[in-house]
Amino acid sequence: MSSRFINTTSSESYEYAGNYLLVLDDQCNIDGTAYGKNMLIVATTVEAQTYQVSAAAGQSCLSVGLSF
């Protein structure tokens, strides 16, 4: 099991492979959809999924990913 904090202000995507992503603060664009604080994104299988994570222009994104 591993986890990673993702803190970005870039609108360019960061690729994360894991089973869960939790938006901790601000707003994150994940695979092209905007998610706000406290939103949990869960993989549809037990296999790790690849997610594209970025911030909206002029904003920041803080999230944590979990992989098992």
SULWO-V358532 format. One record per helix or strand. SS is the DSSP state (2 for helix, 1 for strand). FROM is the first residue (numbers start at 0). TO is the last residue. If there is no record, write none. Layout:
ss & from & to
SS & FROM & TO
SS & FROM & TO
This chain:
ss & from & to
1 & 1 & 7
1 & 13 & 17
1 & 19 & 29
1 & 32 & 35
1 & 39 & 41
1 & 48 & 54
1 & 60 & 66
